[in-house]
Amino acid sequence: MQGKTVVLTGGTSGIGEVAAVQLAGLGARLVLIARDRSRGEATLAKLDAQAPGRGHRVLYADLSQIAEMKRVGGEIAASESKIDVLINNAGAMFGKRQLTVDGFEKTFALNHLSYFVLTALLRERLLGSAPARIINTASSAHKSAHFDINDLQTAKNYRSFEAYSRSKLDNILFTRELARRLQGTGVTANCLHPGFVATRFGDEAGGFIARMIGFAKNLAIAPEEGAKTIVYLATSPDVAIANGDYFYKCRKATTTAAGRDDKLARALWDRTVAITGVDWT
């Protein structure tokens, strides 16, 4: 990873922070997108301690808002001459249905739209840096998703875990269609399930959801274990040409039939373009 630039969302806690520090230790320069300044500064200090003098950066944005996605993506595209790895890792689950300032359900906006918009805005830098890699953090939670292309924002019968599960299936379908469009460019796109990890995930959900997740974390794996597949996909020569695949424990894994549905992946892409006004082309 010497001399390589990695852009990473959700990198100031949990598996994202572990991956960032490990990638810095392997020689990479990190450009993080964070929401909380105190956590951002703390992580930046860790990166500078691990690998000083590389010019690690943290940019701040609320990735649940379209304007913020576009702003920070534009800033990075304008200031970075190359991007070797993009890791879309930011995500959350919310205890009740919330709408963003754009009128989108918040889980859908943060967990799916931010991946799509940021990737599209960094497209030219990634293509110009080929061989380059795009890594999307998904989840085995997608296996319980009841996907409805006409109800992407879970307006009907909202349940927090269902909204989260659908967003993780969105990540897999986005990766699949993105990989198809990237064929022959030297840029690859893959996604992963990190495992159930003891992180800050779910802490802000509030109420019963936060208590349930907090209890379950007693059985969760450590962030160091959960970050392994992210680091593997970012660095390993074994996956240099892997494209459109889903990984767990550093190995290819199988998604549900919905996660392998090319027609559904294209339909989600088209709907996302219509919603955001941003396309890969």
Phi, psi and omega in degrees: 000007180301127178079002182265148179252129181241125173261130188221127172262154181065039186253017182251009173196167173058215185294330179295317179292318178301314180298318180300313182294319180294319179294323175298319179296336179271000175116354185281156170259129186257135170240108184260148169246121185226163178256323186260120184293321182295317177292323179299315180293323179295318179292320178301321178297321178295319180295318180292329177287322181288318184215081184290156172077013183262352180077034175304146182226154169232127173250147187248133180197152171266102187283010171268355182248129183302315182298323179288321176302312183292321181297308185291324176297319177295321179296317180291317180299325182283332187258341182255125180285335178208153174225117182271328180218131171246123179244108175272104189234342183297140179185163181199167171234139186242143186291333178220161182291123179233145176254141177282177177297340178273355181086016178262147173298134194293323179298313179298317182295310183287313189279334180244305186300323181295323177299313185295310185293314182297317179298316180298319183288336179262007184308308185297321179294321179293314180296323179287347181255004184307139004287132180223165185227142172243130183233125180245125178279111177254213180189153173292350176301340180299339184292340179258006183286135171257090191281135178224109182298339179266002177219055184296335185256019173051050178285334180264127174051054182299131169223138189300317182290326177295318178298319179294316181299317178297320181295327179286328171293323174305316180301318181290317179293321176299315179299319183295312181289323177298316180299320178300317182287339182271351185307129177086001182265344186089359175251134181244159177225125177221162180227172186208158166253117183280351189096172177273113193245143177280091179228195176284356183305129177088349184296328183268001181292327179079162172059216185298321183299312180297321179293319180296313180294320179300319177294316183295334182296345175297338181254004187277162177276164180285153178305326179300323178287318182294333182280347187302318184288327175298311181296320178300312182292333180280337192236329193288133173293341181295337182243024183299328181246002175298138185208124178083017185258163180242128187240150172214132182054043176063024176224153175298139179231174184251133175271178171292169178301323179298324180290347179250012185272102183295324179295318179292322179297318179292322179295318177297318178302310182297319178295321182292321175301315181296323181288317189263338186074016182239135179227165178282336184279000000 
